[in-house]
Amino acid sequence: MKTTRSSRLFSRAQSILPGGVNSPVRAFKAVGASPLFIRRASGARIEDVDGNRFIDYVMSWGPLIHGHAPPGLVKAVAAAARHGTSFGAPSPLEVALAERVRTLMPSLERVRFVSSGTEATMSAVRVARAATGRDRLLKFEGCYHGHADAFLVKAGSGALTLGTPTSPGVTRAASADTLVAAYNDLDSVRRVFDANRGLVAAVIVEPIAGNMGVVPPADGFLRALADACRAEGALLIFDEVISGFRAAAGGAQAIAGVRPDLTCLGKIIGGGLPVGAYGGRVELMELVSPAGPVYQAGTLSGNPLAMTAGLWCLNHLSRKLYTSLAALGAQLAAGLVDAARAAGVALQVNAFGSVLTPFFTDRPVSDFLSATAANTDQYARFFRGMLTRGVYPPPSQFEAWFLSAAHTVRDVEKTIRVAREAMRDVAKGA
């Protein structure tokens, strides 16, 4: 596989961009490789600047449920651009998209658009603190909610420990009110509540974890979490930036039958353009300025291009789409397991509909500790083997693979054939 042009571009990028990229995982450092620079994409395939083509399972990290550059979406965005790319004023499009979101996710009685998932989560936490008059936030180890200071913490010596920063530049004061519990472990949540009685404003959780790799919630975990929050007087925030409109048209909350107080959205809601949103009960969202005193603003929030792409994307969701994606996901997951077994490689595959993660471990993965026990060196070898054979998986053991409407049975069958060869590389330690 020729990578001359990508290598040259990466050298140039390193002289002007920190680490040569604009988001860390793109640097390929976790898989012992150098990034490929992509020049075009269509359907389920991407092409780099050297002309190499790949079946793509990153799909811009989840937004592209309909595939790369679906013609209808491109046509709609082009038409919208002719009328203006940003107004700095209300437009009919943001009203229409908000109404569509509320139809699909009735828990979002009021919606505020922002420009990223990080903006959505930090704003939802601000609303929760204002509503409850409390300061502390409970998150789960291994769940990522963006790069706001309060979220960049780890558990320390145990789930009761006040958060300590995991990034330089984050002050202890900024993270001091963040508490951490273990995902899928309700007892750890109860211990945190007991140690911080009357102090926790909100619990924020990925209802289907996707940032330590895919880790679905244990049976009953989300419902029990909602009950615990209600008993404590804390609000429940679902971070559905990944799972929203991907797990189902109504998100993971529709599948679980749990109605959170606040929900954060991103990715699919923008159809591939930068956008996020948060919303929830009327009395909570009426606290947001200008209706209420909680200030949050954004110059490009609700811009017409993102709203157009989001409307097209959400209007083309269907039961048939989700059924097809789930079937492809199950086929791919089973094929990866079979490929590993044939090579004598330990592998666990966590899958939920159109998302999955192969973990190189012989033990089930249900939380952060079991996820991080996976063999990252083996994943790196597997990744390189897949890439050189024309398949582009996520460049990290701890990211989700995403399927789209553009992927076909033939694509998945080819991926499984390639995986058999790549697993042999892993077994040899190549």
C-alpha positions in Angstrom: 0.0 0.0 0.0 1.6 3.3 -1.2 1.4 6.1 1.4 3.9 8.6 -0.1 1.5 11.6 -0.3 -0.1 10.9 3.1 3.4 10.8 4.7 4.4 14.1 3.1 1.2 15.7 4.2 1.7 14.4 7.8 5.1 15.9 7.8 3.7 19.3 6.8 0.8 19.0 9.2 3.2 18.3 12.2 4.8 21.7 11.5 1.5 23.6 11.8 -1.0 21.4 13.7 -0.4 20.0 17.2 0.6 16.3 16.6 -0.3 16.9 13.0 -4.0 16.4 13.5 -7.1 18.2 14.8 -8.3 15.4 17.0 -6.0 13.0 18.9 -7.2 9.6 17.7 -6.7 10.5 14.1 -2.9 10.5 14.6 -2.9 6.6 14.6 -0.5 6.6 17.6 -2.5 3.9 19.4 -2.0 1.5 16.5 1.7 2.2 15.7 1.1 3.8 12.3 0.9 7.2 10.6 -2.4 8.7 9.5 -3.8 8.5 6.0 -5.1 11.8 4.6 -8.5 11.3 3.0 -9.5 13.2 -0.2 -12.9 11.8 -1.0 -15.6 9.4 0.2 -18.8 7.9 -1.1 -21.2 5.4 0.2 -19.2 2.9 2.5 -15.8 3.8 1.0 -13.1 6.3 1.5 -10.1 7.1 -0.7 -6.8 8.6 0.5 -4.5 11.0 -1.3 -2.4 8.1 -2.6 -5.5 6.6 -4.3 -5.9 3.7 -1.8 -9.6 2.8 -1.3 -11.1 1.3 1.9 -14.3 -0.1 3.2 -14.9 2.4 6.0 -16.0 1.4 9.5 -15.2 4.8 11.2 -17.9 6.7 9.2 -16.8 10.0 10.7 -17.1 8.4 14.2 -20.8 7.7 13.8 -22.8 10.5 12.2 -23.0 8.9 8.7 -25.8 6.4 9.3 -26.8 6.8 5.6 -23.2 6.5 4.3 -20.8 9.1 2.9 -22.2 11.9 0.8 -25.7 10.4 0.1 -26.9 12.2 -3.0 -30.1 13.5 -1.5 -28.3 15.0 1.5 -25.7 16.6 -0.7 -28.4 18.1 -3.0 -30.3 19.5 0.0 -27.2 21.1 1.6 -26.2 22.6 -1.7 -29.6 24.1 -2.2 -29.5 25.5 1.4 -26.1 27.0 0.9 -27.4 29.0 -2.1 -29.7 30.8 0.3 -26.9 31.5 2.9 -24.6 29.6 5.1 -25.2 31.3 8.3 -27.7 34.0 9.4 -27.0 34.7 13.1 -30.8 34.9 13.3 -33.6 32.4 13.7 -34.6 30.4 10.7 -37.5 28.0 9.9 -35.1 25.1 9.6 -34.1 25.1 13.3 -37.8 25.0 14.3 -38.5 22.1 11.9 -35.5 20.1 13.1 -36.3 20.7 16.8 -39.9 19.5 16.1 -38.6 16.4 14.4 -36.2 15.6 17.3 -39.1 16.0 19.8 -41.3 13.6 17.7 -38.6 11.0 17.7 -37.5 11.6 21.3 -40.5 12.8 23.3 -38.4 13.4 26.5 -37.0 16.4 24.7 -39.9 18.7 25.3 -37.7 21.7 24.6 -34.5 21.7 22.5 -31.5 24.0 22.3 -29.1 23.6 19.3 -25.3 24.0 19.8 -22.3 23.2 17.6 -20.8 20.1 19.3 -21.4 17.3 21.7 -19.1 18.9 24.2 -21.2 22.1 24.2 -24.3 20.0 24.7 -23.0 18.0 27.7 -21.5 21.0 29.5 -24.6 23.0 29.0 -26.9 20.2 30.2 -24.8 20.0 33.4 -25.1 23.7 33.9 -28.9 23.5 33.7 -28.9 20.6 36.1 -26.9 22.5 38.7 -29.1 25.5 38.3 -32.3 23.4 38.7 -31.1 21.5 41.8 -29.0 24.1 43.5 -26.3 21.5 43.9 -22.8 21.4 42.5 -21.6 17.8 42.2 -21.7 15.7 39.1 -21.5 11.9 38.9 -20.1 10.3 35.8 -18.9 6.8 35.0 -15.4 5.6 34.5 -14.8 5.0 30.8 -17.7 7.2 29.6 -16.6 10.2 27.6 -18.7 13.3 27.5 -16.5 15.7 25.6 -13.5 17.7 26.7 -15.0 20.2 29.1 -12.9 20.4 32.3 -15.4 18.8 34.6 -15.5 15.6 32.5 -11.7 15.0 32.2 -11.4 13.1 35.5 -10.6 9.6 36.7 -11.8 7.7 39.7 -8.6 7.9 41.7 -8.4 5.2 44.4 -12.0 4.3 44.3 -15.5 5.3 43.3 -15.9 7.6 46.2 -12.9 9.7 45.4 -13.5 13.2 44.2 -12.3 13.6 40.6 -8.7 14.3 39.9 -7.7 15.8 36.5 -6.5 13.5 33.8 -5.3 16.3 31.5 -2.8 19.0 32.2 -4.5 22.4 32.2 -7.5 21.1 34.1 -7.4 22.5 37.6 -8.3 20.5 40.6 -11.0 23.1 41.4 -12.6 22.5 38.0 -12.9 18.8 38.5 -13.4 18.7 42.3 -17.1 18.4 42.0 -17.0 15.5 39.7 -17.5 12.0 41.2 -16.9 8.7 39.4 -18.7 5.4 39.6 -18.3 2.1 37.7 -20.4 1.6 34.6 -23.0 -1.2 35.0 -22.4 -1.2 38.8 -25.4 0.3 40.6 -23.8 -0.5 44.0 -21.0 1.9 43.2 -23.6 4.6 42.4 -25.3 4.1 45.7 -22.0 4.4 47.5 -21.3 7.7 45.9 -24.8 9.0 46.8 -24.4 7.8 50.4 -21.1 9.7 50.7 -22.5 12.8 49.0 -26.0 13.0 50.4 -27.9 16.0 49.0 -24.9 17.2 47.0 -25.3 15.5 43.6 -27.0 17.7 41.0 -26.9 15.1 38.2 -25.7 11.7 36.9 -24.5 11.8 33.3 -24.2 8.5 31.5 -23.8 7.0 28.0 -26.9 4.7 27.9 -24.8 2.6 25.5 -21.2 3.2 26.3 -19.2 3.9 23.1 -16.0 5.5 24.3 -14.3 2.6 26.0 -15.4 0.5 23.0 -19.0 -0.6 22.8 -20.3 -1.7 26.2 -24.1 -2.1 26.4 -25.9 -1.5 29.7 -26.6 -4.5 31.8 -30.2 -5.6 32.0 -32.1 -3.2 34.2 -29.1 -0.9 34.9 -30.6 2.2 33.3 -34.0 1.8 34.9 -32.4 1.2 38.3 -30.2 4.3 37.8 -33.2 6.4 37.0 -34.9 5.2 40.2 -31.8 5.9 42.3 -31.5 9.5 40.8 -35.2 10.1 41.6 -34.8 8.9 45.2 -31.7 11.1 45.6 -33.2 14.2 44.0 -30.6 14.2 41.3 -31.3 14.7 37.6 -30.5 12.0 35.1 -28.7 13.1 31.9 -28.4 10.7 29.0 -25.4 11.4 26.7 -26.8 10.1 23.4 -24.3 11.8 21.2 -23.4 8.4 19.8 -26.5 6.3 20.5 -29.1 9.0 19.6 -30.8 7.9 16.3 -28.3 5.1 15.9 -29.5 2.6 18.5 -33.0 3.4 17.4 -35.0 6.3 16.0 -35.9 7.1 19.6 -32.3 6.5 20.8 -31.2 4.2 23.6 -33.8 5.7 25.9 -36.6 4.3 23.7 -35.1 0.8 23.8 -34.6 0.9 27.6 -37.9 2.5 28.3 -36.3 5.1 30.5 -37.1 8.8 30.2 -34.1 10.9 31.3 -34.5 14.5 32.6 -32.1 15.8 30.0 -30.6 14.4 26.9 -27.5 15.4 24.9 -27.3 14.8 21.1 -24.8 15.1 18.3 -23.4 13.2 15.3 -26.4 11.9 13.4 -28.5 14.9 14.3 -26.3 16.9 12.0 -26.0 14.4 9.2 -22.2 14.8 9.0 -22.1 18.6 9.7 -21.0 20.0 13.1 -24.0 20.2 15.4 -25.1 19.2 18.9 -28.2 19.7 21.0 -29.5 19.3 24.5 -33.0 19.2 25.7 -35.5 17.8 28.2 -38.4 18.7 30.4 -40.0 22.1 29.9 -39.4 23.3 33.4 -35.7 22.5 33.1 -35.1 24.0 29.6 -37.1 27.1 30.5 -34.1 27.9 32.8 -32.0 28.5 29.7 -31.5 32.1 28.5 -33.4 34.0 27.2 -36.3 32.2 28.8 -34.4 31.9 32.1 -31.2 32.9 33.9 -28.8 30.0 32.7 -26.7 31.6 30.1 -25.6 29.7 27.0 -25.1 31.1 23.5 -23.4 30.2 20.1 -22.8 32.2 17.0 -23.3 29.2 14.6 -25.9 27.4 16.7 -28.8 26.3 14.4 -27.0 27.3 11.2 -29.0 26.5 8.1 -26.6 24.0 6.6 -26.4 21.8 9.7 -30.2 22.0 10.2 -30.8 21.0 6.6 -28.4 18.0 6.8 -30.0 17.0 10.1 -33.6 17.2 8.7 -32.6 15.1 5.7 -30.9 12.5 7.9 -33.7 12.1 10.5 -36.4 12.1 7.8 -34.8 9.1 6.1 -34.7 6.9 9.2 -36.9 3.8 9.0 -37.6 0.6 10.7 -36.3 -1.2 7.6 -33.0 0.7 8.0 -32.5 -0.4 11.6 -33.4 -4.0 10.8 -30.9 -4.1 8.0 -28.1 -2.5 10.0 -28.7 -4.9 12.9 -28.4 -7.9 10.6 -25.2 -6.6 9.1 -23.8 -5.9 12.6 -24.6 -9.4 13.8 -23.0 -10.9 10.6 -19.9 -8.8 11.1 -19.6 -9.6 14.8 -20.0 -13.3 14.3 -17.5 -13.2 11.4 -14.9 -11.5 13.5 -15.3 -14.1 16.3 -15.0 -16.9 13.8 -11.9 -15.4 12.3 -10.2 -15.0 15.7 -11.2 -18.6 16.7 -9.7 -20.0 13.5 -6.4 -18.2 14.2 -6.4 -19.2 17.9 -6.7 -15.6 19.0 -8.8 -14.6 22.1 -11.5 -12.2 21.1 -14.7 -10.8 22.6 -17.1 -8.8 20.3 -19.6 -6.4 21.9 -22.3 -5.4 19.5 -25.5 -3.4 19.6 -27.3 -2.9 16.3 -25.0 -1.0 13.9 -22.1 -0.5 16.4 -19.6 -3.0 17.6 -16.1 -3.4 19.1 -13.8 -6.4 18.9 -11.8 -6.6 22.2 -8.7 -8.7 22.2 -9.4 -10.5 25.5 -10.8 -13.9 26.6 -13.1 -12.3 29.2 -16.5 -10.6 28.8 -16.2 -6.8 28.6 -18.8 -5.0 30.8 -17.0 -2.0 32.2 -13.9 0.2 32.0 -11.7 -2.2 33.9 -12.6 -5.2 31.7 -12.3 -3.1 28.5 -8.8 -1.8 29.4 -7.7 -5.4 30.1 -7.8 -6.0 26.3 -4.6 -6.5 24.5 -4.0 -3.2 22.6 -0.8 -4.5 20.9 -2.9 -7.3 19.3 -5.5 -4.8 18.2 -2.7 -2.6 16.6 -1.4 -5.6 14.6 -5.0 -6.4 13.6 -5.7 -2.8 12.5 -2.5 -2.6 10.4 -3.4 -6.0 8.8 -6.9 -4.8 7.9 -5.7 -1.4 6.6 -3.2 -2.9 4.2 -5.9 -5.2 2.8 -8.4 -2.4 2.1 -10.5 -2.2 5.3 -10.4 0.9 7.5 -11.4 0.2 11.1 -11.1 2.7 14.0 -7.4 3.4 14.9 -8.0 2.5 18.6 -9.0 -0.6 20.5 -11.4 1.6 22.5 -13.6 3.0 19.7 -16.7 1.8 18.1 -17.0 0.4 14.6 -20.0 1.9 12.7 -22.1 0.4 9.9 -24.2 2.5 7.6 -27.0 2.1 5.0 -24.3 2.1 2.4 -22.6 -1.0 3.7 -23.7 -4.2 1.9 -23.6 -7.9 2.7 -20.7 -8.1 0.2 -18.8 -5.5 2.1 -19.2 -7.4 5.3 -18.2 -10.7 3.7 -15.1 -9.1 2.3 -14.3 -7.6 5.7 -14.6 -11.0 7.3 -12.3 -12.6 4.7 -9.7 -9.8 5.4 -10.1 -10.3 9.1 -9.2 -14.0 8.8 -5.9 -13.0 7.2 -5.3 -10.1 9.7 -6.0 -12.5 12.6 -3.3 -14.8 11.3 -1.0 -11.8 11.5 -2.0 -11.3 15.1 -1.4 -15.0 16.0 2.1 -14.8 14.4 2.9 -11.5 16.2 3.5 -9.9 12.9 
